[in-house]
Amino acid sequence: MNETVEFLSGKVFFISFGQITFMFLSCFICLLYGKHKTGLLLSYFFIFYWGFVSNRIYWLELFGDSGIGLLMYFGTATAIALMGVLSFFQTDYR
C-alpha cells in the first residue's frame, strides 16, 4: 500500500479550475432540471477527458515504446468511450 501511495504522490495531473467549474455548473443544472442521466453522462465524459485525453502524454511516457502498453491504452479508452456513447441509447435499465 505504501508503494502505491508513493507512486501516486509523485505524479501531477493538471485540471484547470475553469473546467472543474464548468463541469460542476453543467451537472448542477442537469440535476436541477431532473436530467439525472444527462448529468451523470456529462460528469463521466469529463472524467474520461481528464483521464485519457488531457493526460495522454503521461500515459504515453509511462508505456514508452511498448506496443502492448499503447494497445492497452487505446483499447481501454475506446471501450470506455463506446460504453458512454451506448448509454445514450439505453432506455431500459434491466
Distance bins in CASP14 RR format, pairs under 12 A and 6 or more apart:
PFRMAT RR
TARGET T0000
AUTHOR 0000-0000-0000
RMODE 2
METHOD distances of the structure
MODEL  1
1 7 0 0 0 0 0 1 0 0 0 0 0
1 8 0 0 0 0 0 1 0 0 0 0 0
2 8 0 0 0 0 0 1 0 0 0 0 0
2 9 0 0 0 0 0 1 0 0 0 0 0
3 9 0 0 0 0 0 1 0 0 0 0 0
3 10 0 0 0 0 0 1 0 0 0 0 0
4 10 0 0 0 0 0 1 0 0 0 0 0
4 11 0 0 0 0 0 1 0 0 0 0 0
5 11 0 0 0 0 0 1 0 0 0 0 0
7 62 0 0 0 0 0 1 0 0 0 0 0
10 58 0 0 0 0 0 1 0 0 0 0 0
11 51 0 0 0 0 0 1 0 0 0 0 0
11 55 0 0 0 0 1 0 0 0 0 0 0
11 58 1 0 0 1 0 0 0 0 0 0 0
11 59 0 0 0 0 0 1 0 0 0 0 0
11 61 0 0 0 0 0 1 0 0 0 0 0
11 62 0 0 0 0 1 0 0 0 0 0 0
12 55 0 0 0 0 1 0 0 0 0 0 0
12 57 0 0 0 0 0 1 0 0 0 0 0
12 58 0 0 0 0 1 0 0 0 0 0 0
13 19 0 0 0 0 0 1 0 0 0 0 0
13 47 0 0 0 0 0 1 0 0 0 0 0
13 50 1 0 0 1 0 0 0 0 0 0 0
13 51 1 0 0 1 0 0 0 0 0 0 0
13 52 0 0 0 0 0 1 0 0 0 0 0
13 54 0 0 0 0 1 0 0 0 0 0 0
13 55 1 0 1 0 0 0 0 0 0 0 0
13 56 0 0 0 0 0 1 0 0 0 0 0
13 57 0 0 0 0 0 1 0 0 0 0 0
13 58 1 0 0 1 0 0 0 0 0 0 0
13 59 0 0 0 0 0 1 0 0 0 0 0
14 20 0 0 0 0 0 1 0 0 0 0 0
14 50 0 0 0 0 1 0 0 0 0 0 0
14 51 0 0 0 0 0 1 0 0 0 0 0
14 54 1 0 0 1 0 0 0 0 0 0 0
14 55 1 0 0 1 0 0 0 0 0 0 0
14 57 0 0 0 0 0 1 0 0 0 0 0
14 58 0 0 0 0 1 0 0 0 0 0 0
15 21 0 0 0 0 0 1 0 0 0 0 0
15 22 0 0 0 0 0 1 0 0 0 0 0
15 23 0 0 0 0 1 0 0 0 0 0 0
15 24 0 0 0 0 0 1 0 0 0 0 0
15 46 0 0 0 0 1 0 0 0 0 0 0
15 47 0 0 0 0 1 0 0 0 0 0 0
15 49 0 0 0 0 1 0 0 0 0 0 0
15 50 1 0 1 0 0 0 0 0 0 0 0
15 51 0 0 0 0 1 0 0 0 0 0 0
15 53 0 0 0 0 0 1 0 0 0 0 0
15 54 1 0 0 1 0 0 0 0 0 0 0
15 55 0 0 0 0 1 0 0 0 0 0 0
16 22 0 0 0 0 1 0 0 0 0 0 0
16 23 0 0 0 0 0 1 0 0 0 0 0
16 46 0 0 0 0 0 1 0 0 0 0 0
16 49 0 0 0 0 0 1 0 0 0 0 0
16 50 0 0 0 0 1 0 0 0 0 0 0
16 54 0 0 0 0 1 0 0 0 0 0 0
17 23 0 0 0 0 0 1 0 0 0 0 0
17 24 0 0 0 0 0 1 0 0 0 0 0
18 24 0 0 0 0 1 0 0 0 0 0 0
18 25 0 0 0 0 1 0 0 0 0 0 0
18 26 0 0 0 0 0 1 0 0 0 0 0
18 46 0 0 0 0 0 1 0 0 0 0 0
19 25 0 0 0 0 0 1 0 0 0 0 0
19 26 0 0 0 0 0 1 0 0 0 0 0
19 43 0 0 0 0 0 1 0 0 0 0 0
19 45 0 0 0 0 0 1 0 0 0 0 0
19 46 1 0 0 1 0 0 0 0 0 0 0
19 47 0 0 0 0 0 1 0 0 0 0 0
19 49 0 0 0 0 1 0 0 0 0 0 0
19 50 1 0 0 1 0 0 0 0 0 0 0
19 51 0 0 0 0 0 1 0 0 0 0 0
19 53 0 0 0 0 0 1 0 0 0 0 0
19 54 0 0 0 0 1 0 0 0 0 0 0
20 26 0 0 0 0 0 1 0 0 0 0 0
20 27 0 0 0 0 0 1 0 0 0 0 0
20 43 0 0 0 0 0 1 0 0 0 0 0
20 46 0 0 0 0 1 0 0 0 0 0 0
20 47 0 0 0 0 0 1 0 0 0 0 0
20 49 0 0 0 0 0 1 0 0 0 0 0
20 50 0 0 0 0 1 0 0 0 0 0 0
21 27 0 0 0 0 0 1 0 0 0 0 0
21 28 0 0 0 0 0 1 0 0 0 0 0
21 46 0 0 0 0 0 1 0 0 0 0 0
22 28 0 0 0 0 0 1 0 0 0 0 0
22 29 0 0 0 0 0 1 0 0 0 0 0
22 42 0 0 0 0 1 0 0 0 0 0 0
22 43 0 0 0 0 0 1 0 0 0 0 0
22 46 0 0 0 0 1 0 0 0 0 0 0
22 49 0 0 0 0 0 1 0 0 0 0 0
23 29 0 0 0 0 0 1 0 0 0 0 0
23 30 0 0 0 0 0 1 0 0 0 0 0
23 39 0 0 0 0 1 0 0 0 0 0 0
23 40 0 0 0 0 0 1 0 0 0 0 0
23 41 0 0 0 0 0 1 0 0 0 0 0
23 42 1 0 0 1 0 0 0 0 0 0 0
23 43 1 0 0 1 0 0 0 0 0 0 0
23 44 0 0 0 0 0 1 0 0 0 0 0
23 45 0 0 0 0 1 0 0 0 0 0 0
23 46 1 0 1 0 0 0 0 0 0 0 0
23 47 0 0 0 0 1 0 0 0 0 0 0
23 48 0 0 0 0 0 1 0 0 0 0 0
23 49 0 0 0 0 1 0 0 0 0 0 0
23 50 0 0 0 0 1 0 0 0 0 0 0
24 30 0 0 0 0 0 1 0 0 0 0 0
24 31 0 0 0 0 0 1 0 0 0 0 0
24 39 0 0 0 0 0 1 0 0 0 0 0
24 42 0 0 0 0 0 1 0 0 0 0 0
24 43 0 0 0 0 1 0 0 0 0 0 0
24 46 0 0 0 0 1 0 0 0 0 0 0
25 31 0 0 0 0 0 1 0 0 0 0 0
25 32 0 0 0 0 0 1 0 0 0 0 0
25 39 0 0 0 0 0 1 0 0 0 0 0
25 42 0 0 0 0 0 1 0 0 0 0 0
25 43 0 0 0 0 0 1 0 0 0 0 0
25 46 0 0 0 0 0 1 0 0 0 0 0
26 32 0 0 0 0 0 1 0 0 0 0 0
26 33 0 0 0 0 0 1 0 0 0 0 0
26 35 0 0 0 0 0 1 0 0 0 0 0
26 38 0 0 0 0 1 0 0 0 0 0 0
26 39 1 0 0 1 0 0 0 0 0 0 0
26 40 0 0 0 0 0 1 0 0 0 0 0
26 41 0 0 0 0 0 1 0 0 0 0 0
26 42 1 0 1 0 0 0 0 0 0 0 0
26 43 0 0 0 0 1 0 0 0 0 0 0
26 45 0 0 0 0 0 1 0 0 0 0 0
26 46 0 0 0 0 1 0 0 0 0 0 0
27 33 0 0 0 0 0 1 0 0 0 0 0
27 34 0 0 0 0 0 1 0 0 0 0 0
27 35 0 0 0 0 1 0 0 0 0 0 0
27 36 0 0 0 0 1 0 0 0 0 0 0
27 37 0 0 0 0 0 1 0 0 0 0 0
27 38 0 0 0 0 1 0 0 0 0 0 0
27 39 1 0 1 0 0 0 0 0 0 0 0
27 40 0 0 0 0 1 0 0 0 0 0 0
27 41 0 0 0 0 1 0 0 0 0 0 0
27 42 1 0 1 0 0 0 0 0 0 0 0
27 43 1 0 1 0 0 0 0 0 0 0 0
27 44 0 0 0 0 0 1 0 0 0 0 0
27 45 0 0 0 0 0 1 0 0 0 0 0
27 46 0 0 0 0 1 0 0 0 0 0 0
27 47 0 0 0 0 0 1 0 0 0 0 0
28 34 0 0 0 0 0 1 0 0 0 0 0
28 35 0 0 0 0 0 1 0 0 0 0 0
28 38 0 0 0 0 0 1 0 0 0 0 0
28 39 0 0 0 0 1 0 0 0 0 0 0
28 42 0 0 0 0 0 1 0 0 0 0 0
28 43 0 0 0 0 0 1 0 0 0 0 0
29 35 0 0 0 0 1 0 0 0 0 0 0
29 38 0 0 0 0 1 0 0 0 0 0 0
29 39 0 0 0 0 1 0 0 0 0 0 0
29 42 0 0 0 0 1 0 0 0 0 0 0
30 36 1 0 0 1 0 0 0 0 0 0 0
30 37 0 0 0 0 1 0 0 0 0 0 0
30 38 1 0 1 0 0 0 0 0 0 0 0
30 39 1 1 0 0 0 0 0 0 0 0 0
30 40 0 0 0 0 1 0 0 0 0 0 0
30 41 0 0 0 0 1 0 0 0 0 0 0
30 42 1 0 0 1 0 0 0 0 0 0 0
30 43 0 0 0 0 1 0 0 0 0 0 0
30 44 0 0 0 0 0 1 0 0 0 0 0
31 37 0 0 0 0 0 1 0 0 0 0 0
31 38 0 0 0 0 1 0 0 0 0 0 0
31 39 1 0 0 1 0 0 0 0 0 0 0
31 40 0 0 0 0 1 0 0 0 0 0 0
31 42 0 0 0 0 1 0 0 0 0 0 0
31 43 0 0 0 0 0 1 0 0 0 0 0
32 38 0 0 0 0 0 1 0 0 0 0 0
32 39 0 0 0 0 0 1 0 0 0 0 0
33 39 0 0 0 0 1 0 0 0 0 0 0
34 40 0 0 0 0 0 1 0 0 0 0 0
35 41 0 0 0 0 1 0 0 0 0 0 0
35 42 0 0 0 0 1 0 0 0 0 0 0
36 42 0 0 0 0 0 1 0 0 0 0 0
36 43 0 0 0 0 0 1 0 0 0 0 0
36 93 0 0 0 0 0 1 0 0 0 0 0
37 43 0 0 0 0 0 1 0 0 0 0 0
37 44 0 0 0 0 0 1 0 0 0 0 0
37 84 0 0 0 0 0 1 0 0 0 0 0
37 87 1 0 0 1 0 0 0 0 0 0 0
37 88 0 0 0 0 1 0 0 0 0 0 0
37 89 0 0 0 0 0 1 0 0 0 0 0
37 90 0 0 0 0 1 0 0 0 0 0 0
37 91 0 0 0 0 0 1 0 0 0 0 0
37 93 0 0 0 0 1 0 0 0 0 0 0
38 44 0 0 0 0 0 1 0 0 0 0 0
38 45 0 0 0 0 0 1 0 0 0 0 0
38 87 0 0 0 0 0 1 0 0 0 0 0
38 88 0 0 0 0 1 0 0 0 0 0 0
39 45 0 0 0 0 1 0 0 0 0 0 0
39 46 0 0 0 0 1 0 0 0 0 0 0
39 87 0 0 0 0 0 1 0 0 0 0 0
40 46 0 0 0 0 0 1 0 0 0 0 0
40 47 0 0 0 0 0 1 0 0 0 0 0
40 84 0 0 0 0 0 1 0 0 0 0 0
40 87 0 0 0 0 1 0 0 0 0 0 0
40 88 0 0 0 0 0 1 0 0 0 0 0
40 90 0 0 0 0 0 1 0 0 0 0 0
41 47 0 0 0 0 0 1 0 0 0 0 0
41 48 0 0 0 0 0 1 0 0 0 0 0
41 81 0 0 0 0 0 1 0 0 0 0 0
41 83 0 0 0 0 0 1 0 0 0 0 0
41 84 1 0 0 1 0 0 0 0 0 0 0
41 85 0 0 0 0 1 0 0 0 0 0 0
41 86 0 0 0 0 0 1 0 0 0 0 0
41 87 1 0 0 1 0 0 0 0 0 0 0
41 88 1 0 0 1 0 0 0 0 0 0 0
41 89 0 0 0 0 0 1 0 0 0 0 0
41 90 0 0 0 0 0 1 0 0 0 0 0
42 48 0 0 0 0 0 1 0 0 0 0 0
42 49 0 0 0 0 0 1 0 0 0 0 0
42 84 0 0 0 0 0 1 0 0 0 0 0
42 87 0 0 0 0 0 1 0 0 0 0 0
42 88 0 0 0 0 0 1 0 0 0 0 0
43 49 0 0 0 0 0 1 0 0 0 0 0
43 50 0 0 0 0 0 1 0 0 0 0 0
43 84 0 0 0 0 0 1 0 0 0 0 0
44 50 0 0 0 0 0 1 0 0 0 0 0
44 51 0 0 0 0 0 1 0 0 0 0 0
44 52 0 0 0 0 0 1 0 0 0 0 0
44 80 0 0 0 0 1 0 0 0 0 0 0
44 81 0 0 0 0 0 1 0 0 0 0 0
44 83 0 0 0 0 1 0 0 0 0 0 0
44 84 1 0 0 1 0 0 0 0 0 0 0
44 85 0 0 0 0 0 1 0 0 0 0 0
44 86 0 0 0 0 0 1 0 0 0 0 0
44 87 0 0 0 0 1 0 0 0 0 0 0
44 88 0 0 0 0 0 1 0 0 0 0 0
45 51 0 0 0 0 0 1 0 0 0 0 0
45 52 0 0 0 0 0 1 0 0 0 0 0
45 53 0 0 0 0 1 0 0 0 0 0 0
45 80 0 0 0 0 1 0 0 0 0 0 0
45 81 0 0 0 0 1 0 0 0 0 0 0
45 83 0 0 0 0 0 1 0 0 0 0 0
45 84 1 0 0 1 0 0 0 0 0 0 0
45 85 0 0 0 0 1 0 0 0 0 0 0
45 87 0 0 0 0 0 1 0 0 0 0 0
45 88 0 0 0 0 0 1 0 0 0 0 0
46 52 0 0 0 0 0 1 0 0 0 0 0
46 53 0 0 0 0 0 1 0 0 0 0 0
46 54 0 0 0 0 0 1 0 0 0 0 0
47 53 0 0 0 0 0 1 0 0 0 0 0
47 54 0 0 0 0 0 1 0 0 0 0 0
47 55 0 0 0 0 0 1 0 0 0 0 0
47 80 0 0 0 0 1 0 0 0 0 0 0
47 81 0 0 0 0 0 1 0 0 0 0 0
47 84 0 0 0 0 0 1 0 0 0 0 0
48 54 0 0 0 0 0 1 0 0 0 0 0
48 55 0 0 0 0 0 1 0 0 0 0 0
48 56 0 0 0 0 0 1 0 0 0 0 0
48 76 0 0 0 0 0 1 0 0 0 0 0
48 77 1 0 0 1 0 0 0 0 0 0 0
48 78 0 0 0 0 0 1 0 0 0 0 0
48 79 0 0 0 0 0 1 0 0 0 0 0
48 80 1 0 1 0 0 0 0 0 0 0 0
48 81 1 0 0 1 0 0 0 0 0 0 0
48 82 0 0 0 0 0 1 0 0 0 0 0
48 83 0 0 0 0 1 0 0 0 0 0 0
48 84 0 0 0 0 1 0 0 0 0 0 0
48 85 0 0 0 0 0 1 0 0 0 0 0
48 87 0 0 0 0 0 1 0 0 0 0 0
49 55 0 0 0 0 1 0 0 0 0 0 0
49 56 0 0 0 0 0 1 0 0 0 0 0
49 77 0 0 0 0 0 1 0 0 0 0 0
49 80 0 0 0 0 0 1 0 0 0 0 0
49 81 0 0 0 0 1 0 0 0 0 0 0
50 56 0 0 0 0 0 1 0 0 0 0 0
50 58 0 0 0 0 0 1 0 0 0 0 0
51 57 0 0 0 0 0 1 0 0 0 0 0
51 58 0 0 0 0 1 0 0 0 0 0 0
51 59 0 0 0 0 1 0 0 0 0 0 0
51 73 0 0 0 0 0 1 0 0 0 0 0
51 76 0 0 0 0 0 1 0 0 0 0 0
51 77 0 0 0 0 1 0 0 0 0 0 0
51 80 0 0 0 0 1 0 0 0 0 0 0
51 81 0 0 0 0 0 1 0 0 0 0 0
52 58 0 0 0 0 0 1 0 0 0 0 0
52 59 1 0 0 1 0 0 0 0 0 0 0
52 60 0 0 0 0 0 1 0 0 0 0 0
52 72 0 0 0 0 0 1 0 0 0 0 0
52 73 1 0 0 1 0 0 0 0 0 0 0
52 74 0 0 0 0 1 0 0 0 0 0 0
52 75 0 0 0 0 0 1 0 0 0 0 0
52 76 1 0 0 1 0 0 0 0 0 0 0
52 77 1 0 1 0 0 0 0 0 0 0 0
52 78 0 0 0 0 1 0 0 0 0 0 0
52 79 0 0 0 0 0 1 0 0 0 0 0
52 80 1 0 0 1 0 0 0 0 0 0 0
52 81 0 0 0 0 1 0 0 0 0 0 0
53 59 0 0 0 0 0 1 0 0 0 0 0
53 60 0 0 0 0 0 1 0 0 0 0 0
53 73 0 0 0 0 0 1 0 0 0 0 0
53 74 0 0 0 0 0 1 0 0 0 0 0
53 77 0 0 0 0 1 0 0 0 0 0 0
53 80 0 0 0 0 0 1 0 0 0 0 0
53 81 0 0 0 0 1 0 0 0 0 0 0
55 61 0 0 0 0 0 1 0 0 0 0 0
55 62 0 0 0 0 1 0 0 0 0 0 0
55 73 0 0 0 0 0 1 0 0 0 0 0
55 77 0 0 0 0 0 1 0 0 0 0 0
56 62 0 0 0 0 0 1 0 0 0 0 0
56 63 0 0 0 0 0 1 0 0 0 0 0
56 70 0 0 0 0 0 1 0 0 0 0 0
56 73 0 0 0 0 1 0 0 0 0 0 0
56 74 0 0 0 0 1 0 0 0 0 0 0
56 77 0 0 0 0 1 0 0 0 0 0 0
57 63 0 0 0 0 0 1 0 0 0 0 0
57 64 0 0 0 0 0 1 0 0 0 0 0
57 73 0 0 0 0 0 1 0 0 0 0 0
58 64 0 0 0 0 0 1 0 0 0 0 0
58 73 0 0 0 0 0 1 0 0 0 0 0
59 66 0 0 0 0 0 1 0 0 0 0 0
59 69 0 0 0 0 1 0 0 0 0 0 0
59 70 0 0 0 0 1 0 0 0 0 0 0
59 72 0 0 0 0 1 0 0 0 0 0 0
59 73 1 0 1 0 0 0 0 0 0 0 0
59 74 0 0 0 0 1 0 0 0 0 0 0
59 75 0 0 0 0 0 1 0 0 0 0 0
59 76 0 0 0 0 1 0 0 0 0 0 0
59 77 0 0 0 0 1 0 0 0 0 0 0
60 66 0 0 0 0 0 1 0 0 0 0 0
60 67 0 0 0 0 0 1 0 0 0 0 0
60 69 0 0 0 0 1 0 0 0 0 0 0
60 70 1 0 0 1 0 0 0 0 0 0 0
60 72 0 0 0 0 0 1 0 0 0 0 0
60 73 1 0 0 1 0 0 0 0 0 0 0
60 74 0 0 0 0 0 1 0 0 0 0 0
60 77 0 0 0 0 0 1 0 0 0 0 0
61 69 0 0 0 0 0 1 0 0 0 0 0
61 70 0 0 0 0 0 1 0 0 0 0 0
61 73 0 0 0 0 0 1 0 0 0 0 0
62 69 0 0 0 0 1 0 0 0 0 0 0
62 70 0 0 0 0 0 1 0 0 0 0 0
62 72 0 0 0 0 0 1 0 0 0 0 0
62 73 0 0 0 0 1 0 0 0 0 0 0
63 69 1 0 1 0 0 0 0 0 0 0 0
63 70 1 0 1 0 0 0 0 0 0 0 0
63 71 0 0 0 0 1 0 0 0 0 0 0
63 72 1 0 0 1 0 0 0 0 0 0 0
63 73 1 0 0 1 0 0 0 0 0 0 0
63 74 0 0 0 0 0 1 0 0 0 0 0
63 76 0 0 0 0 0 1 0 0 0 0 0
64 70 1 0 0 1 0 0 0 0 0 0 0
64 73 0 0 0 0 0 1 0 0 0 0 0
66 72 0 0 0 0 1 0 0 0 0 0 0
66 73 0 0 0 0 1 0 0 0 0 0 0
67 73 0 0 0 0 1 0 0 0 0 0 0
67 74 0 0 0 0 1 0 0 0 0 0 0
67 75 0 0 0 0 0 1 0 0 0 0 0
68 74 0 0 0 0 0 1 0 0 0 0 0
68 75 0 0 0 0 0 1 0 0 0 0 0
69 75 0 0 0 0 1 0 0 0 0 0 0
69 76 0 0 0 0 1 0 0 0 0 0 0
69 77 0 0 0 0 0 1 0 0 0 0 0
70 76 0 0 0 0 0 1 0 0 0 0 0
70 77 0 0 0 0 0 1 0 0 0 0 0
71 77 0 0 0 0 0 1 0 0 0 0 0
71 78 0 0 0 0 0 1 0 0 0 0 0
72 78 0 0 0 0 0 1 0 0 0 0 0
72 79 0 0 0 0 0 1 0 0 0 0 0
73 79 0 0 0 0 0 1 0 0 0 0 0
73 80 0 0 0 0 0 1 0 0 0 0 0
74 80 0 0 0 0 0 1 0 0 0 0 0
74 81 0 0 0 0 0 1 0 0 0 0 0
75 81 0 0 0 0 1 0 0 0 0 0 0
75 82 0 0 0 0 1 0 0 0 0 0 0
75 83 0 0 0 0 0 1 0 0 0 0 0
76 82 0 0 0 0 0 1 0 0 0 0 0
76 83 0 0 0 0 0 1 0 0 0 0 0
77 83 0 0 0 0 0 1 0 0 0 0 0
77 84 0 0 0 0 0 1 0 0 0 0 0
78 84 0 0 0 0 0 1 0 0 0 0 0
78 85 0 0 0 0 0 1 0 0 0 0 0
79 85 0 0 0 0 0 1 0 0 0 0 0
79 86 0 0 0 0 0 1 0 0 0 0 0
80 86 0 0 0 0 0 1 0 0 0 0 0
80 87 0 0 0 0 0 1 0 0 0 0 0
81 87 0 0 0 0 0 1 0 0 0 0 0
81 88 0 0 0 0 0 1 0 0 0 0 0
82 88 0 0 0 0 0 1 0 0 0 0 0
82 89 0 0 0 0 0 1 0 0 0 0 0
83 89 0 0 0 0 0 1 0 0 0 0 0
83 90 0 0 0 0 0 1 0 0 0 0 0
84 90 0 0 0 0 1 0 0 0 0 0 0
87 93 0 0 0 0 0 1 0 0 0 0 0
END
